[in-house]
């Protein structure tokens, strides 16, 4: 990925970044009170770090693709877009609603299931690590976008 010679803008507002910082700060406090041994701390740091790096790379990739816009529009992308528009609209709405219902049920049941299977302390550490891994890349992406905006 070439990130030089391109001007980027952060897609969300400053309020989103402030909320992300607050969520990361609150999620860091949970393991401080929950971790009882050095093994739990190492597990938490390993899980959170690896998931954060993965999410950061994914968000940078998506940020880069969005920054490209129409410049890198290939024939293959055009073919895929044509295939998407050929499907009936009613069928897409039906499958979208089914997907939304499944994701809603998963988001409600997953934390409870993790806490039941892994125990309360490990479950809270996994959930707080996930919160950090989702929100910390947003802050890094905001800083990155503003650094390049001021530089150019």
N, CA and C atoms as an extended XYZ file, in Angstrom:
456
Properties=species:S:1:pos:R:3:atomname:S:1:resname:S:1:resid:I:1 pbc="F F F"
N         0.832       -1.178        0.000 N   UNK     1
C         0.000        0.000        0.000 CA  UNK     1
C         0.881        1.246        0.000 C   UNK     1
N         0.609        2.119       -0.929 N   UNK     2
C         1.304        3.396       -0.939 CA  UNK     2
C         0.458        4.399       -0.188 C   UNK     2
N         0.982        4.861        0.914 N   UNK     3
C         0.231        5.831        1.696 CA  UNK     3
C         0.754        7.247        1.493 C   UNK     3
N         1.856        7.372        0.790 N   UNK     4
C         2.405        8.706        0.555 CA  UNK     4
C         1.707        9.350       -0.635 C   UNK     4
N         1.846       10.632       -0.758 N   UNK     5
C         1.324       11.423       -1.866 CA  UNK     5
C        -0.199       11.378       -1.968 C   UNK     5
N        -0.882       11.125       -0.896 N   UNK     6
C        -2.331       11.106       -0.897 CA  UNK     6
C        -2.837       11.869        0.318 C   UNK     6
N        -3.859       12.670        0.109 N   UNK     7
C        -4.439       13.423        1.217 CA  UNK     7
C        -5.639       12.646        1.754 C   UNK     7
N        -5.672       12.447        3.064 N   UNK     8
C        -6.733       11.676        3.695 CA  UNK     8
C        -7.540       12.558        4.631 C   UNK     8
N        -8.802       12.216        4.778 N   UNK     9
C        -9.641       12.857        5.776 CA  UNK     9
C       -10.273       11.764        6.623 C   UNK     9
N       -10.377       12.021        7.900 N   UNK    10
C       -10.971       11.049        8.812 CA  UNK    10
C       -12.476       11.035        8.592 C   UNK    10
N       -13.084        9.844        8.410 N   UNK    11
C       -14.504        9.803        8.040 CA  UNK    11
C       -15.475       10.163        9.165 C   UNK    11
N       -15.046       10.107       10.423 N   UNK    12
C       -15.941       10.393       11.543 CA  UNK    12
C       -15.498       11.684       12.219 C   UNK    12
N       -16.296       12.163       13.126 N   UNK    13
C       -15.994       13.415       13.802 CA  UNK    13
C       -15.123       13.228       15.029 C   UNK    13
N       -14.785       14.333       15.650 N   UNK    14
C       -13.952       14.326       16.853 CA  UNK    14
C       -14.704       13.684       18.013 C   UNK    14
N       -16.015       13.814       18.044 N   UNK    15
C       -16.813       13.207       19.102 CA  UNK    15
C       -16.651       11.695       19.153 C   UNK    15
N       -16.544       11.074       17.987 N   UNK    16
C       -16.337        9.631       17.926 CA  UNK    16
C       -14.978        9.253       18.524 C   UNK    16
N       -13.980       10.064       18.263 N   UNK    17
C       -12.640        9.790       18.789 CA  UNK    17
C       -12.624        9.959       20.310 C   UNK    17
N       -13.284       10.985       20.809 N   UNK    18
C       -13.342       11.201       22.260 CA  UNK    18
C       -14.070       10.039       22.933 C   UNK    18
N       -15.164        9.582       22.322 N   UNK    19
C       -15.881        8.425       22.861 CA  UNK    19
C       -14.997        7.175       22.840 C   UNK    19
N       -14.220        6.998       21.799 N   UNK    20
C       -13.310        5.860       21.714 CA  UNK    20
C       -12.247        5.915       22.807 C   UNK    20
N       -11.710        7.098       23.070 N   UNK    21
C       -10.714        7.244       24.131 CA  UNK    21
C       -11.332        6.916       25.494 C   UNK    21
N       -12.542        7.387       25.730 N   UNK    22
C       -13.220        7.091       27.000 CA  UNK    22
C       -13.495        5.596       27.158 C   UNK    22
N       -13.924        4.948       26.086 N   UNK    23
C       -14.181        3.509       26.153 CA  UNK    23
C       -12.901        2.723       26.406 C   UNK    23
N       -11.809        3.129       25.773 N   UNK    24
C       -10.521        2.452       26.010 CA  UNK    24
C       -10.086        2.647       27.458 C   UNK    24
N       -10.243        3.855       27.976 N   UNK    25
C        -9.845        4.116       29.362 CA  UNK    25
C       -10.667        3.279       30.338 C   UNK    25
N       -11.968        3.187       30.106 N   UNK    26
C       -12.802        2.368       30.990 CA  UNK    26
C       -12.495        0.885       30.844 C   UNK    26
N       -12.204        0.438       29.622 N   UNK    27
C       -11.907       -0.981       29.407 CA  UNK    27
C       -10.557       -1.373       29.987 C   UNK    27
N        -9.642       -0.443       30.128 N   UNK    28
C        -8.344       -0.741       30.745 CA  UNK    28
C        -8.509       -0.933       32.252 C   UNK    28
N        -9.475       -0.250       32.841 N   UNK    29
C        -9.682       -0.365       34.282 CA  UNK    29
C       -10.205       -1.737       34.707 C   UNK    29
N       -10.957       -2.405       33.851 N   UNK    30
C       -11.534       -3.708       34.209 CA  UNK    30
C       -10.456       -4.739       34.528 C   UNK    30
N        -9.457       -4.951       33.667 N   UNK    31
C        -8.451       -5.967       33.987 CA  UNK    31
C        -7.585       -5.603       35.192 C   UNK    31
N        -7.461       -4.323       35.484 N   UNK    32
C        -6.667       -3.932       36.658 CA  UNK    32
C        -7.298       -4.519       37.916 C   UNK    32
N        -8.620       -4.533       37.970 N   UNK    33
C        -9.318       -5.065       39.141 CA  UNK    33
C        -9.554       -6.579       39.065 C   UNK    33
N        -9.571       -7.125       37.851 N   UNK    34
C        -9.937       -8.532       37.678 CA  UNK    34
C        -8.726       -9.465       37.702 C   UNK    34
N        -7.606       -9.046       37.121 N   UNK    35
C        -6.431       -9.924       37.003 CA  UNK    35
C        -5.847      -10.220       38.381 C   UNK    35
N        -5.674      -11.522       38.643 N   UNK    36
C        -5.152      -11.936       39.940 CA  UNK    36
C        -3.753      -12.526       39.845 C   UNK    36
N        -3.375      -13.021       38.674 N   UNK    37
C        -2.051      -13.619       38.535 CA  UNK    37
C        -1.348      -13.032       37.317 C   UNK    37
N        -0.065      -13.288       37.231 N   UNK    38
C         0.731      -12.787       36.114 CA  UNK    38
C         0.309      -13.457       34.809 C   UNK    38
N        -0.174      -14.696       34.887 N   UNK    39
C        -0.622      -15.408       33.684 CA  UNK    39
C        -1.856      -14.754       33.072 C   UNK    39
N        -2.742      -14.292       33.911 N   UNK    40
C        -3.916      -13.590       33.401 CA  UNK    40
C        -3.531      -12.271       32.742 C   UNK    40
N        -2.574      -11.577       33.316 N   UNK    41
C        -2.106      -10.316       32.732 CA  UNK    41
C        -1.450      -10.564       31.384 C   UNK    41
N        -0.608      -11.609       31.301 N   UNK    42
C         0.065      -11.935       30.033 CA  UNK    42
C        -0.966      -12.343       28.983 C   UNK    42
N        -1.940      -13.153       29.372 N   UNK    43
C        -2.997      -13.545       28.438 CA  UNK    43
C        -3.764      -12.323       27.948 C   UNK    43
N        -4.116      -11.450       28.867 N   UNK    44
C        -4.875      -10.255       28.504 CA  UNK    44
C        -4.082       -9.372       27.544 C   UNK    44
N        -2.808       -9.137       27.860 N   UNK    45
C        -1.988       -8.288       26.998 CA  UNK    45
C        -1.775       -8.924       25.627 C   UNK    45
N        -1.569      -10.234       25.579 N   UNK    46
C        -1.374      -10.919       24.305 CA  UNK    46
C        -2.646      -10.866       23.460 C   UNK    46
N        -3.774      -11.187       24.072 N   UNK    47
C        -5.048      -11.171       23.352 CA  UNK    47
C        -5.366       -9.769       22.843 C   UNK    47
N        -5.252       -8.791       23.711 N   UNK    48
C        -5.599       -7.415       23.332 CA  UNK    48
C        -4.649       -6.875       22.266 C   UNK    48
N        -3.365       -7.129       22.419 N   UNK    49
C        -2.386       -6.625       21.451 CA  UNK    49
C        -2.591       -7.240       20.076 C   UNK    49
N        -2.765       -8.563       20.028 N   UNK    50
C        -2.924       -9.205       18.720 CA  UNK    50
C        -4.214       -8.766       18.041 C   UNK    50
N        -5.293       -8.674       18.788 N   UNK    51
C        -6.551       -8.233       18.202 CA  UNK    51
C        -6.491       -6.763       17.790 C   UNK    51
N        -5.808       -5.941       18.563 N   UNK    52
C        -5.667       -4.522       18.215 CA  UNK    52
C        -4.857       -4.347       16.942 C   UNK    52
N        -3.765       -5.093       16.804 N   UNK    53
C        -2.944       -5.004       15.589 CA  UNK    53
C        -3.750       -5.448       14.370 C   UNK    53
N        -4.502       -6.536       14.519 N   UNK    54
C        -5.334       -7.011       13.412 CA  UNK    54
C        -6.363       -5.953       13.017 C   UNK    54
N        -7.051       -5.374       13.993 N   UNK    55
C        -8.068       -4.368       13.689 CA  UNK    55
C        -7.445       -3.096       13.106 C   UNK    55
N        -6.259       -2.731       13.594 N   UNK    56
C        -5.580       -1.552       13.062 CA  UNK    56
C        -5.213       -1.761       11.599 C   UNK    56
N        -4.674       -2.928       11.276 N   UNK    57
C        -4.341       -3.218        9.880 CA  UNK    57
C        -5.588       -3.235        9.001 C   UNK    57
N        -6.662       -3.804        9.514 N   UNK    58
C        -7.906       -3.838        8.756 CA  UNK    58
C        -8.454       -2.429        8.530 C   UNK    58
N        -8.431       -1.596        9.546 N   UNK    59
C        -8.950       -0.233        9.396 CA  UNK    59
C        -8.057        0.618        8.493 C   UNK    59
N        -6.743        0.434        8.586 N   UNK    60
C        -5.859        1.147        7.663 CA  UNK    60
C        -6.113        0.701        6.230 C   UNK    60
N        -6.326       -0.586        6.026 N   UNK    61
C        -6.611       -1.081        4.684 CA  UNK    61
C        -7.904       -0.482        4.149 C   UNK    61
N        -8.955       -0.499        4.971 N   UNK    62
C       -10.230        0.075        4.544 CA  UNK    62
C       -10.123        1.581        4.338 C   UNK    62
N        -9.355        2.245        5.184 N   UNK    63
C        -9.133        3.676        5.059 CA  UNK    63
C        -8.396        3.977        3.755 C   UNK    63
N        -7.416        3.146        3.429 N   UNK    64
C        -6.651        3.313        2.206 CA  UNK    64
C        -7.530        3.082        0.976 C   UNK    64
N        -8.353        2.040        1.009 N   UNK    65
C        -9.245        1.744       -0.113 CA  UNK    65
C       -10.243        2.883       -0.311 C   UNK    65
N       -10.771        3.422        0.794 N   UNK    66
C       -11.708        4.532        0.678 CA  UNK    66
C       -11.003        5.771        0.117 C   UNK    66
N        -9.727        5.952        0.492 N   UNK    67
C        -8.966        7.089       -0.005 CA  UNK    67
C        -8.682        7.012       -1.489 C   UNK    67
N        -8.626        5.796       -2.010 N   UNK    68
C        -8.381        5.646       -3.437 CA  UNK    68
C        -9.538        6.163       -4.271 C   UNK    68
N       -10.742        5.944       -3.761 N   UNK    69
C       -11.920        6.418       -4.478 CA  UNK    69
C       -12.068        5.744       -5.827 C   UNK    69
N       -12.254        6.515       -6.852 N   UNK    70
C       -12.495        5.979       -8.184 CA  UNK    70
C       -11.219        5.806       -8.995 C   UNK    70
N       -10.063        6.185       -8.474 N   UNK    71
C        -8.828        6.106       -9.246 CA  UNK    71
C        -8.417        4.686       -9.578 C   UNK    71
N        -8.648        3.754       -8.678 N   UNK    72
C        -8.222        2.378       -8.863 CA  UNK    72
C        -9.402        1.475       -9.227 C   UNK    72
N       -10.372        2.007       -9.913 N   UNK    73
C       -11.563        1.246      -10.275 CA  UNK    73
C       -11.222        0.321      -11.436 C   UNK    73
N       -11.223       -0.975      -11.186 N   UNK    74
C       -10.801       -1.932      -12.201 CA  UNK    74
C       -12.000       -2.574      -12.872 C   UNK    74
N       -11.727       -3.341      -13.929 N   UNK    75
C       -12.779       -4.050      -14.653 CA  UNK    75
C       -13.407       -5.109      -13.753 C   UNK    75
N       -12.589       -5.737      -12.914 N   UNK    76
C       -13.097       -6.765      -12.010 CA  UNK    76
C       -14.090       -6.170      -11.017 C   UNK    76
N       -13.791       -4.990      -10.479 N   UNK    77
C       -14.722       -4.322       -9.570 CA  UNK    77
C       -16.020       -3.981      -10.291 C   UNK    77
N       -15.926       -3.560      -11.542 N   UNK    78
C       -17.117       -3.238      -12.329 CA  UNK    78
C       -17.977       -4.485      -12.518 C   UNK    78
N       -17.343       -5.623      -12.785 N   UNK    79
C       -18.068       -6.876      -12.961 CA  UNK    79
C       -18.789       -7.279      -11.672 C   UNK    79
N       -18.102       -7.162      -10.538 N   UNK    80
C       -18.718       -7.494       -9.254 CA  UNK    80
C       -19.898       -6.574       -8.952 C   UNK    80
N       -19.748       -5.307       -9.270 N   UNK    81
C       -20.835       -4.356       -9.026 CA  UNK    81
C       -22.041       -4.683       -9.899 C   UNK    81
N       -21.810       -5.073      -11.139 N   UNK    82
C       -22.910       -5.443      -12.023 CA  UNK    82
C       -23.640       -6.682      -11.504 C   UNK    82
N       -22.895       -7.644      -10.946 N   UNK    83
C       -23.523       -8.837      -10.391 CA  UNK    83
C       -24.389       -8.494       -9.183 C   UNK    83
N       -23.933       -7.540       -8.368 N   UNK    84
C       -24.720       -7.137       -7.206 CA  UNK    84
C       -26.039       -6.482       -7.617 C   UNK    84
N       -26.019       -5.692       -8.693 N   UNK    85
C       -27.226       -4.993       -9.117 CA  UNK    85
C       -28.203       -5.905       -9.846 C   UNK    85
N       -27.770       -7.091      -10.275 N   UNK    86
C       -28.652       -7.998      -10.973 CA  UNK    86
C       -29.607       -8.727      -10.031 C   UNK    86
N       -29.278       -8.833       -8.749 N   UNK    87
C       -30.147       -9.537       -7.806 CA  UNK    87
C       -31.408       -8.721       -7.560 C   UNK    87
N       -32.520       -9.405       -7.359 N   UNK    88
C       -33.748       -8.673       -7.033 CA  UNK    88
C       -33.618       -7.962       -5.693 C   UNK    88
N       -34.211       -6.795       -5.607 N   UNK    89
C       -34.092       -5.979       -4.409 CA  UNK    89
C       -34.785       -6.626       -3.208 C   UNK    89
N       -35.907       -7.275       -3.424 N   UNK    90
C       -36.636       -7.916       -2.340 CA  UNK    90
C       -35.805       -9.025       -1.697 C   UNK    90
N       -35.094       -9.773       -2.496 N   UNK    91
C       -34.252      -10.852       -1.978 CA  UNK    91
C       -33.119      -10.298       -1.122 C   UNK    91
N       -32.519       -9.202       -1.560 N   UNK    92
C       -31.451       -8.577       -0.774 CA  UNK    92
C       -31.974       -8.069        0.555 C   UNK    92
N       -33.155       -7.474        0.554 N   UNK    93
C       -33.736       -6.963        1.797 CA  UNK    93
C       -34.032       -8.120        2.745 C   UNK    93
N       -34.547       -9.215        2.223 N   UNK    94
C       -34.864      -10.380        3.047 CA  UNK    94
C       -33.609      -10.922        3.720 C   UNK    94
N       -32.548      -11.122        2.959 N   UNK    95
C       -31.319      -11.660        3.534 CA  UNK    95
C       -30.640      -10.657        4.459 C   UNK    95
N       -30.787       -9.387        4.175 N   UNK    96
C       -30.229       -8.365        5.062 CA  UNK    96
C       -30.931       -8.383        6.409 C   UNK    96
N       -32.246       -8.533        6.400 N   UNK    97
C       -32.994       -8.579        7.655 CA  UNK    97
C       -32.648       -9.834        8.456 C   UNK    97
N       -32.479      -10.958        7.769 N   UNK    98
C       -32.089      -12.191        8.462 CA  UNK    98
C       -30.707      -12.029        9.084 C   UNK    98
N       -29.782      -11.431        8.349 N   UNK    99
C       -28.434      -11.202        8.860 CA  UNK    99
C       -28.451      -10.256       10.060 C   UNK    99
N       -29.248       -9.214        9.998 N   UNK   100
C       -29.348       -8.272       11.114 CA  UNK   100
C       -29.913       -8.963       12.349 C   UNK   100
N       -30.911       -9.822       12.165 N   UNK   101
C       -31.486      -10.540       13.305 CA  UNK   101
C       -30.469      -11.504       13.927 C   UNK   101
N       -29.710      -12.205       13.099 N   UNK   102
C       -28.695      -13.136       13.611 CA  UNK   102
C       -27.607      -12.380       14.360 C   UNK   102
N       -27.139      -11.281       13.787 N   UNK   103
C       -26.095      -10.493       14.451 CA  UNK   103
C       -26.591       -9.878       15.753 C   UNK   103
N       -27.863       -9.484       15.791 N   UNK   104
C       -28.439       -8.946       17.026 CA  UNK   104
C       -28.482      -10.016       18.110 C   UNK   104
N       -28.924      -11.211       17.754 N   UNK   105
C       -28.963      -12.303       18.726 CA  UNK   105
C       -27.555      -12.673       19.204 C   UNK   105
N       -26.605      -12.716       18.274 N   UNK   106
C       -25.222      -13.015       18.667 CA  UNK   106
C       -24.661      -11.954       19.599 C   UNK   106
N       -24.945      -10.697       19.304 N   UNK   107
C       -24.413       -9.632       20.159 CA  UNK   107
C       -25.032       -9.662       21.552 C   UNK   107
N       -26.258      -10.163       21.666 N   UNK   108
C       -26.884      -10.279       22.976 CA  UNK   108
C       -26.408      -11.511       23.741 C   UNK   108
N       -26.214      -12.613       23.040 N   UNK   109
C       -25.896      -13.873       23.697 CA  UNK   109
C       -24.402      -14.143       23.858 C   UNK   109
N       -23.568      -13.545       23.025 N   UNK   110
C       -22.136      -13.843       23.075 CA  UNK   110
C       -21.479      -13.457       24.400 C   UNK   110
N       -21.706      -12.266       24.939 N   UNK   111
C       -21.080      -11.958       26.234 CA  UNK   111
C       -21.521      -12.895       27.359 C   UNK   111
N       -22.802      -13.239       27.375 N   UNK   112
C       -23.299      -14.148       28.410 CA  UNK   112
C       -22.674      -15.532       28.246 C   UNK   112
N       -22.573      -15.998       27.008 N   UNK   113
C       -21.977      -17.303       26.738 CA  UNK   113
C       -20.505      -17.328       27.117 C   UNK   113
N       -19.774      -16.276       26.775 N   UNK   114
C       -18.347      -16.220       27.128 CA  UNK   114
C       -18.172      -16.245       28.640 C   UNK   114
N       -18.977      -15.493       29.361 N   UNK   115
C       -18.857      -15.455       30.817 CA  UNK   115
C       -19.222      -16.813       31.421 C   UNK   115
N       -20.221      -17.494       30.860 N   UNK   116
C       -20.601      -18.802       31.375 CA  UNK   116
C       -19.538      -19.855       31.088 C   UNK   116
N       -18.945      -19.834       29.901 N   UNK   117
C       -17.968      -20.847       29.520 CA  UNK   117
C       -16.579      -20.584       30.104 C   UNK   117
N       -16.162      -19.360       30.107 N   UNK   118
C       -14.789      -19.040       30.509 CA  UNK   118
C       -14.678      -18.591       31.956 C   UNK   118
N       -15.766      -18.282       32.585 N   UNK   119
C       -15.711      -17.753       33.940 CA  UNK   119
C       -15.829      -16.251       33.910 C   UNK   119
N       -16.243      -15.664       35.010 N   UNK   120
C       -16.487      -14.216       35.014 CA  UNK   120
C       -15.238      -13.378       34.778 C   UNK   120
N       -14.121      -13.725       35.390 N   UNK   121
C       -12.935      -12.874       35.235 CA  UNK   121
C       -12.370      -12.964       33.824 C   UNK   121
N       -12.282      -14.163       33.266 N   UNK   122
C       -11.762      -14.312       31.908 CA  UNK   122
C       -12.730      -13.712       30.892 C   UNK   122
N       -14.021      -13.870       31.129 N   UNK   123
C       -15.010      -13.290       30.230 CA  UNK   123
C       -14.940      -11.773       30.197 C   UNK   123
N       -14.797      -11.158       31.364 N   UNK   124
C       -14.665       -9.696       31.406 CA  UNK   124
C       -13.374       -9.233       30.739 C   UNK   124
N       -12.297      -10.015       30.906 N   UNK   125
C       -11.038       -9.653       30.251 CA  UNK   125
C       -11.166       -9.755       28.733 C   UNK   125
N       -11.838      -10.789       28.226 N   UNK   126
C       -12.022      -10.933       26.781 CA  UNK   126
C       -12.875       -9.805       26.220 C   UNK   126
N       -13.948       -9.473       26.914 N   UNK   127
C       -14.825       -8.406       26.427 CA  UNK   127
C       -14.113       -7.052       26.475 C   UNK   127
N       -13.379       -6.775       27.548 N   UNK   128
C       -12.668       -5.490       27.618 CA  UNK   128
C       -11.534       -5.436       26.606 C   UNK   128
N       -10.876       -6.560       26.346 N   UNK   129
C        -9.844       -6.588       25.309 CA  UNK   129
C       -10.427       -6.332       23.937 C   UNK   129
N       -11.605       -6.850       23.682 N   UNK   130
C       -12.280       -6.611       22.412 CA  UNK   130
C       -12.660       -5.142       22.269 C   UNK   130
N       -13.135       -4.528       23.349 N   UNK   131
C       -13.494       -3.106       23.312 CA  UNK   131
C       -12.266       -2.253       22.987 C   UNK   131
N       -11.148       -2.574       23.608 N   UNK   132
C        -9.913       -1.832       23.333 CA  UNK   132
C        -9.481       -2.040       21.894 C   UNK   132
N        -9.564       -3.286       21.411 N   UNK   133
C        -9.115       -3.590       20.054 CA  UNK   133
C        -9.966       -2.909       18.992 C   UNK   133
N       -11.197       -2.620       19.285 N   UNK   134
C       -12.057       -1.937       18.319 CA  UNK   134
C       -11.845       -0.425       18.364 C   UNK   134
N       -11.667        0.138       19.544 N   UNK   135
C       -11.647        1.595       19.682 CA  UNK   135
C       -10.269        2.222       19.569 C   UNK   135
N        -9.228        1.552       19.983 N   UNK   136
C        -7.887        2.136       19.911 CA  UNK   136
C        -7.437        2.417       18.475 C   UNK   136
N        -7.711        1.537       17.497 N   UNK   137
C        -7.354        1.889       16.115 CA  UNK   137
C        -8.070        3.119       15.581 C   UNK   137
N        -9.262        3.413       16.088 N   UNK   138
C        -9.952        4.628       15.659 CA  UNK   138
C        -9.164        5.876       16.055 C   UNK   138
N        -8.623        5.863       17.258 N   UNK   139
C        -7.827        7.005       17.730 CA  UNK   139
C        -6.552        7.129       16.898 C   UNK   139
N        -5.899        5.998       16.646 N   UNK   140
C        -4.662        6.005       15.844 CA  UNK   140
C        -4.959        6.472       14.423 C   UNK   140
N        -6.067        6.028       13.853 N   UNK   141
C        -6.447        6.440       12.510 CA  UNK   141
C        -6.743        7.941       12.448 C   UNK   141
N        -7.373        8.466       13.485 N   UNK   142
C        -7.647        9.907       13.542 CA  UNK   142
C        -6.354       10.714       13.595 C   UNK   142
N        -5.428       10.280       14.435 N   UNK   143
C        -4.139       10.968       14.530 CA  UNK   143
C        -3.393       10.885       13.205 C   UNK   143
N        -3.425        9.726       12.579 N   UNK   144
C        -2.760        9.529       11.294 CA  UNK   144
C        -3.354       10.443       10.219 C   UNK   144
N        -4.689       10.506       10.162 N   UNK   145
C        -5.345       11.332        9.147 CA  UNK   145
C        -5.058       12.812        9.374 C   UNK   145
N        -5.063       13.256       10.612 N   UNK   146
C        -4.786       14.672       10.881 CA  UNK   146
C        -3.325       15.016       10.668 C   UNK   146
N        -2.427       14.074       10.882 N   UNK   147
C        -0.995       14.323       10.643 CA  UNK   147
C        -0.760       14.579        9.171 C   UNK   147
N        -1.380       13.778        8.304 N   UNK   148
C        -1.187       13.975        6.875 CA  UNK   148
C        -1.948       15.180        6.373 C   UNK   148
N        -3.064       15.547        7.014 N   UNK   149
C        -3.797       16.732        6.579 CA  UNK   149
C        -2.960       17.989        6.848 C   UNK   149
N        -2.291       18.030        7.992 N   UNK   150
C        -1.482       19.210        8.320 CA  UNK   150
C        -0.191       19.245        7.505 C   UNK   150
N         0.321       18.061        7.159 N   UNK   151
C         1.593       17.996        6.439 CA  UNK   151
C         1.452       18.471        4.998 C   UNK   151
N         0.302       18.249        4.385 N   UNK   152
C         0.137       18.605        2.969 CA  UNK   152
C        -0.459       19.971        2.796 C   UNK   152
